[in-house]
Amino acid sequence: MRRSTASVSPSFLSALLSCRHFSVARICRCPSPVHGSHRWVCGISDSLSNNTLNASSSSPNRLMLFSTMAGTILVQARDPAKLNMEILNAIDERRYIDTWKLYEQHMQMEGFPRKSVVNRLLTGFAESLDVKWLEKAYAMVEQAFEESKQNLLEKEPLIYLSLGLAKCGLPVPASTILRKLVETEQFPPVTAWSAILAHMSQTAPGAYLAAELILEIGYLFQDGRVDPRKKSNAPLIAMKPNTTAFNIALAGCLLFCTTRKAEQLLDIMPRICVKADANLLIVMAHIYERNGRREELKKLQRHIDEACNLTDIQFRQFYNCLLTCHLKFGDLDSASNMVLEMLRKAKDARNSLAVATLVLETARNDNRAFTARISGPNLSQNEPEGSHKDRLIEHQIISYDEFSRDRNFVKIGNEAKEVLLSLLAKLQTQVELITTEHGILQPTEKIYVKLVKAFLEAGKLKDLARFLIKAEKEDSPVSNDDSALVHVIKSCISLGWLDQAHDLLDEMRFAGVRTGSSVYASLLKAYCKANRLQEVTSLLRDAQKAGIQLDSSCYDTLIQSQVLRQDTQGALDLFKEMKEAKIPRGGNPEFEQLVEGCAGNAEAGLMAKLLREIREGQKLDSGVHDWNNVIHFFCKKRLMADAEKALAKMRSLGHTPNAQTFHSMVTGYAAIGGKYIEVTELWGEMKSLASSATMKFDQELLDSLLYTFVRGGFFVRANEVVDMMEKGNMFIDKYKYRTLYLKYHKTLYKGKTPKFQTESQLKKREAALSFKKWIGLC
C-alpha cells in the first residue's frame, strides 16, 4: 500500500504549535502496523476552522515553510472498533503480550476501550494466574478509579480478578478491590468474598487484611443498622459476614499470631448476630488460651461439653487449651486434677474395652460371620489422625465462563471450605499436652514435663510427689525404676538439685511407694561427688530402712570418697561389707546411659524432655496474666480510670507490663477518644521498656498505636511508629490509613506555607506532609 505523506519543515511545525489558532490532534506513535489495514495522515487536526485556514493562507512565509521539506510526520490512525475486536481476539487466544500492546494503543488514541472489552481484559488476565498480568489488570482497575471511570468496571469481573490475586499471593490488591466494591456499593456476596479471604489468609499480611475486612464489613451491620425487611437492602444483606468467613479469618489470625485482632472479631460476632458452629467454638478456645482469657474458657467449657457434634480431635484441642491456660496462671491444682481425671477415665475405658474385647472374642468363636459385620464399627471409633491433614489447593482457577454461570458462587464457596479445613488442620498440629486413644483423652509426656517444672519452680515438692504418686496408681509403670516420679528425681539429680531429689525420695518412702536401687545409687554418687558426707550417711540409713541393697558401683564411689579423705579404715570397712553382702561386680549402668543420652541431646523419654524444658524454657510470670485480664476487663468496659489504677498496682507489685497490657490500654483510650496525650505517655514507656529488652513490640500493638496517632493528628509520633514497623518488616495496611487520613485530615496543610512559623509548628507540618507522602496522597 502506498503511504500518503505530508512534508512539513520543523520551523513551520513550531509556528503551528505556537499559534493559538491551530489545534493539534493526538498522535499515535506506532512504529509498525499491527494486524489489519491502516492509513497514514498528517498530525495536524482535520478540524481546523476556516479562520485558521485563512490565517495560514494570509501568511506567505508559513506557506513557504510548509513547501520546504525538512522532515516527514507520519501518524497512524486506527479504527477504534476494529482495535477493540483485535484486543478481544488476542485475549481469547491468550496472546497476552499482543493484548497489552493493543490495549496501550487504544489508551493513547481513545482512552479506555468499551466496557465489555475492559472487563474481558480483567477476566482474561485473571485466568492466566500469572503475577505479571494480574498486576497489569490491577493497574487498569486503579487507573479507572483515578480517572473516575469506575462505571466501566462490572462487579463479577472484579470479584474474579480479586480471587486470582488472592490465589497468587497478592493479598493487598485483592483486598483493595473488595474495598472498592464496597465503597461503590457493588456489594460482593459473602460466599464470594469469603473464598477470597480463604486464599488471603494463607500469608501473614493476608490474614491481617482478612481480619480488617471483616471488621470493616461487619461494622455496616452492627446493632441492626441494616433492615433486612427492605428489598433494597438485599444485596447488602447478602454481603453480611457468616460463620465460614469468621472461621477463616480467625484461623488465619491464630496461625500468624495476631490473636488480639482475632479477639476483636469475636467481640463483634454477637453484635451482627453470627452464631458459632463446632469449628468456631474450638477456634475461640485457641484464641482465649493465647490471650490468657481463662474465665472465658471456663464459660466456653459448658458449650463444649453440651455440644453433640464435636469430634475427638476437637475435644482434644479444647482441653489442651484449658490445660495450657491453667499452667499460664500457675494454677497447678486445677491442671493436676485435670490430668488425674483423664487418667481415671482412661483406666475405666481400658477396663471396659478389655471386657468388650473378651465378649467379642467369644462371639467370634461362635459366629465369625456375625463378628465380621459388627467388629469394625465397634472396635474403631476414633477418627484417624491424618483425616484432616493439609490439603493442597492446586494452582488453578475456574474459567470465567464457569464462574459467571455459577450465580450462587457454589464452587468457590466449596473451595473456601476446603482451604478452611487445611487451616484448621494446622491448628491441630499444635496440640501437645493431650492425645486420644479409643476416643478417650489421655495426657502426654509433655504435660508431665510442664507440670513437674511448674511444681519445682514453685517449690511445691510435696504436692508434686502426691500428684505423681496418684498418677502412678491410675497408670501403673512397667517397673518401679520406670515411674514418672523416679524420672523426676533423676532429672533433679542431673540438674544438681540434690535436696529436692532427696525430698521427693522421702515423700515416696513416706507414701509407701517402693522404688528400685538405681535412684538411691544415683543420689548417693551425686552426694559423694559434691563431698556432702552428712547427706551420704543419711541416705544410706534411709536405704537400709527401705530394704534397698546398693550395687557395686555405689560401694566403689563410697570407697573412692573415703580414700580421697584419707580414711583408709573406712574404705576397708566398706569393702568388707560389700564382700559379705556378696554384691556382684558390674553395678547398674542404666542411669549412666540415660544421662549420657541426655547430654548428647538424644531422646531419652520423659527425663530428657524434662531436662530440656527446664534448661531451655523460660519461667512464666503468672501474675502478668492475672493483671492483664483485669486491665483488659476495665478497658473493654471503657473504665479507663480503673484501668490506670490497675496498671499502677501491677507495676508496684513488680510485674512488668507487656505488649498485651499496652494493647489493651491503647485500644481502650482509642475507644473513648481524645486521650492522645495519655497514649503518647504510654508510647514513651514502651520505648523505654523495649530498649532494655524487657518488652518486645509486635504488629498488633504498633498498629493500634499508629491508628490512634493518625486519628488524633499526632504525625510526629505516627512517623516514629511507621519507622519501627518498617524496620521490623511488619505489614502496614496503607489503604486503611489513607482512608483514615482523608476522613479526618483531608484539608490539613493544603494551603501555602505560612511565612512565620515556630519550630514546633514547622516540625508538625513536615511530619504531616511526610506521612501524607508515605500513604501516597502527595
C-alpha positions, 0 to 999 in steps of 0.5 A, spaced: 500 500 500 502 506 498 503 511 504 500 518 503 505 523 506 505 530 508 512 534 508 512 539 513 519 543 515 520 543 523 520 551 523 513 551 520 511 545 525 513 550 531 509 556 528 503 551 528 504 549 535 505 556 537 499 559 534 493 559 538 489 558 532 491 551 530 489 545 534 493 539 534 490 532 534 493 526 538 498 522 535 499 515 535 506 513 535 506 506 532 512 504 529 509 498 525 502 496 523 499 491 527 494 486 524 489 489 519 489 495 514 491 502 516 492 509 513 497 514 514 495 522 515 498 528 517 498 530 525 495 536 524 487 536 526 482 535 520 478 540 524 481 546 523 476 552 522 476 556 516 479 562 520 485 558 521 485 556 514 485 563 512 490 565 517 495 560 514 493 562 507 494 570 509 501 568 511 506 567 505 512 565 509 508 559 513 506 557 506 513 557 504 515 553 510 510 548 509 513 547 501 520 546 504 521 539 506 525 538 512 522 532 515 516 527 514 510 526 520 507 520 519 501 518 524 497 512 524 490 512 525 486 506 527 479 504 527 477 504 534 472 498 533 476 494 529 482 495 535 477 493 540 475 486 536 483 485 535 484 486 543 478 481 544 481 476 539 488 476 542 485 475 549 481 469 547 487 466 544 491 468 550 496 472 546 497 476 552 503 480 550 499 482 543 493 484 548 497 489 552 500 492 546 493 493 543 490 495 549 496 501 550 494 503 543 487 504 544 489 508 551 493 513 547 488 514 541 481 513 545 482 512 552 479 506 555 476 501 550 468 499 551 466 496 557 465 489 555 472 489 552 475 492 559 472 487 563 474 481 558 481 484 559 480 483 567 477 476 566 482 474 561 488 476 565 485 473 571 485 466 568 492 466 566 494 466 574 500 469 572 503 475 577 505 479 571 498 480 568 494 480 574 498 486 576 497 489 569 489 488 570 490 491 577 493 497 574 487 498 569 482 497 575 486 503 579 487 507 573 479 507 572 478 509 579 483 515 578 480 517 572 473 516 575 471 511 570 469 506 575 462 505 571 466 501 566 468 496 571 462 490 572 462 487 579 463 479 577 469 481 573 472 484 579 470 479 584 474 474 579 480 478 578 480 479 586 480 471 587 486 470 582 490 475 586 488 472 592 490 465 589 497 468 587 499 471 593 497 478 592 493 479 598 493 487 598 490 488 591 485 483 592 483 486 598 483 493 595 478 491 590 473 488 595 474 495 598 472 498 592 466 494 591 464 496 597 465 503 597 461 503 590 456 499 593 457 493 588 456 489 594 460 482 593 456 476 596 459 473 602 460 466 599 464 470 594 468 474 598 469 469 603 473 464 598 477 470 597 479 471 604 480 463 604 486 464 599 488 471 603 489 468 609 494 463 607 500 469 608 501 473 614 499 480 611 493 476 608 490 474 614 491 481 617 487 484 611 482 478 612 481 480 619 480 488 617 475 486 612 471 483 616 471 488 621 470 493 616 464 489 613 461 487 619 461 494 622 455 496 616 451 491 620 452 492 627 446 493 632 441 492 626 443 498 622 441 494 616 433 492 615 433 486 612 425 487 611 427 492 605 428 489 598 433 494 597 437 492 602 438 485 599 444 485 596 447 488 602 444 483 606 447 478 602 454 481 603 453 480 611 459 476 614 457 468 616 460 463 620 465 460 614 468 467 613 469 468 621 472 461 621 477 463 616 479 469 618 480 467 625 484 461 623 488 465 619 489 470 625 491 464 630 496 461 625 500 468 624 499 470 631 495 476 631 490 473 636 488 480 639 485 482 632 482 475 632 479 477 639 476 483 636 472 479 631 469 475 636 467 481 640 463 483 634 460 476 632 454 477 637 453 484 635 451 482 627 448 476 630 453 470 627 452 464 631 458 459 632 458 452 629 463 446 632 469 449 628 468 456 631 467 454 638 474 450 638 477 456 634 475 461 640 478 456 645 485 457 641 484 464 641 482 465 649 488 460 651 493 465 647 490 471 650 490 468 657 482 469 657 481 463 662 474 465 665 472 465 658 474 458 657 471 456 663 464 459 660 466 456 653 467 449 657 459 448 658 458 449 650 463 444 649 461 439 653 453 440 651 455 440 644 453 433 640 457 434 634 464 435 636 469 430 634 475 427 638 480 431 635 476 437 637 475 435 644 482 434 644 484 441 642 479 444 647 482 441 653 489 442 651 487 449 651 484 449 658 490 445 660 495 450 657 491 456 660 491 453 667 499 452 667 499 460 664 496 462 671 500 457 675 494 454 677 497 447 678 491 444 682 486 445 677 491 442 671 493 436 676 486 434 677 485 435 670 490 430 668 488 425 674 481 425 671 483 423 664 487 418 667 481 415 671 477 415 665 482 412 661 483 406 666 475 405 666 475 405 658 481 400 658 477 396 663 471 396 659 474 395 652 478 389 655 471 386 657 468 388 650 474 385 647 473 378 651 465 378 649 467 379 642 472 374 642 467 369 644 462 371 639 467 370 634 468 363 636 461 362 635 459 366 629 465 369 625 460 371 620 456 375 625 463 378 628 465 380 621 459 385 620 459 388 627 467 388 629 469 394 625 464 399 627 465 397 634 472 396 635 474 403 631 471 409 633 476 414 633 477 418 627 484 417 624 489 422 625 491 424 618 483 425 616 484 432 616 491 433 614 493 439 609 490 439 603 493 442 597 489 447 593 492 446 586 494 452 582 488 453 578 482 457 577 475 456 574 474 459 567 470 465 567 465 462 563 464 457 569 464 462 574 459 467 571 454 461 570 455 459 577 450 465 580 450 462 587 458 462 587 457 454 589 464 452 587 468 457 590 464 457 596 466 449 596 473 451 595 473 456 601 471 450 605 476 446 603 482 451 604 478 452 611 479 445 613 487 445 611 487 451 616 484 448 621 488 442 620 494 446 622 491 448 628 491 441 630 498 440 629 499 444 635 496 440 640 501 437 645 499 436 652 493 431 650 492 425 645 486 420 644 486 413 644 479 409 643 476 416 643 478 417 650 483 423 652 489 421 655 495 426 657 502 426 654 509 426 656 509 433 655 504 435 660 508 431 665 514 435 663 510 442 664 507 440 670 513 437 674 517 444 672 511 448 674 511 444 681 519 445 682 519 452 680 514 453 685 517 449 690 511 445 691 515 438 692 510 435 696 504 436 692 508 434 686 510 427 689 502 426 691 500 428 684 505 423 681 504 418 686 496 418 684 498 418 677 502 412 678 496 408 681 491 410 675 497 408 670 501 403 673 509 403 670 512 397 667 517 397 673 518 401 679 525 404 676 520 406 670 515 411 674 514 418 672 516 420 679 523 416 679 524 420 672 523 426 676 528 425 681 533 423 676 532 429 672 533 433 679 539 429 680 542 431 673 540 438 674 544 438 681 538 439 685 540 434 690 535 436 696 529 436 692 531 429 689 532 427 696 525 430 698 521 427 693 525 420 695 522 421 702 515 423 700 515 416 696 518 412 702 513 416 706 507 414 701 509 407 701 511 407 694 517 402 693 522 404 688 528 400 685 536 401 687 538 405 681 535 412 684 538 411 691 545 409 687 544 415 683 543 420 689 548 417 693 554 418 687 551 425 686 552 426 694 559 423 694 561 427 688 559 434 691 563 431 698 556 432 702 558 426 707 552 428 712 547 427 706 551 420 704 550 417 711 543 419 711 541 416 705 544 410 706 540 409 713 534 411 709 536 405 704 537 400 709 530 402 712 527 401 705 530 394 704 534 397 698 541 393 697 546 398 693 550 395 687 557 395 686 558 401 683 555 405 689 560 401 694 566 403 689 564 411 689 563 410 697 570 407 697 573 412 692 570 418 697 573 415 703 580 414 700 580 421 697 579 423 705 584 419 707 580 414 711 583 408 709 579 404 715 573 406 712 574 404 705 576 397 708 570 397 712 566 398 706 569 393 702 568 388 707 561 389 707 560 389 700 564 382 700 559 379 705 553 382 702 556 378 696 554 384 691 556 382 684 561 386 680 558 390 674 553 395 678 547 398 674 549 402 668 542 404 666 542 411 669 549 412 666 546 411 659 540 415 660 544 421 662 549 420 657 543 420 652 541 426 655 547 430 654 548 428 647 541 431 646 538 424 644 531 422 646 531 419 652 523 419 654 520 423 659 527 425 663 530 428 657 524 432 655 524 434 662 531 436 662 530 440 656 524 444 658 527 446 664 534 448 661 531 451 655 524 454 657 523 460 660 519 461 667 512 464 666 510 470 670 503 468 672 501 474 675 502 478 668 496 474 666 492 475 672 493 483 671 492 483 664 485 480 664 483 485 669 486 491 665 483 488 659 476 487 663 476 495 665 478 497 658 473 493 654 468 496 659 471 503 657 473 504 665 479 507 663 480 510 670 480 503 673 484 501 668 490 506 670 489 504 677 490 497 675 496 498 671 499 502 677 498 496 682 501 491 677 507 495 676 508 496 684 507 489 685 513 488 680 510 485 674 512 488 668 507 490 663 507 487 656 505 488 649 498 485 651 497 490 657 499 496 652 494 493 647 489 493 651 490 500 654 491 503 647 485 500 644 481 502 650 483 510 650 482 509 642 475 507 644 473 513 648 477 518 644 481 524 645 486 521 650 492 522 645 496 525 650 495 519 655 497 514 649 503 518 647 505 517 655 504 510 654 508 510 647 514 513 651 514 507 656 514 502 651 520 505 648 523 505 654 521 498 656 523 495 649 530 498 649 532 494 655 529 488 652 524 487 657 518 488 652 518 486 645 513 490 640 509 486 635 504 488 629 498 488 633 500 493 638 504 498 633 498 498 629 493 500 634 498 505 636 499 508 629 491 508 628 490 512 634 496 517 632 493 518 625 486 519 628 488 524 633 493 528 628 499 526 632 504 525 625 510 526 629 509 520 633 505 516 627 512 517 623 516 514 629 511 508 629 511 507 621 519 507 622 519 501 627 514 497 623 518 498 617 524 496 620 521 490 623 518 488 616 511 488 619 505 489 614 502 496 614 495 496 611 496 503 607 489 503 604 486 503 611 490 509 613 489 513 607 482 512 608 483 514 615 487 520 613 482 523 608 476 522 613 479 526 618 485 530 615 483 531 608 484 539 608 490 539 613 496 543 610 493 544 603 494 551 603 501 555 602 506 555 607 505 560 612 511 565 612 512 565 620 512 559 623 515 556 630 519 550 630 514 546 633 509 548 628 514 547 622 516 540 625 508 538 625 507 540 618 513 536 615 511 530 619 504 531 616 506 532 609 511 526 610 506 521 612 501 524 607 507 522 602 508 515 605 500 513 604 501 516 597 496 522 597 502 527 595 
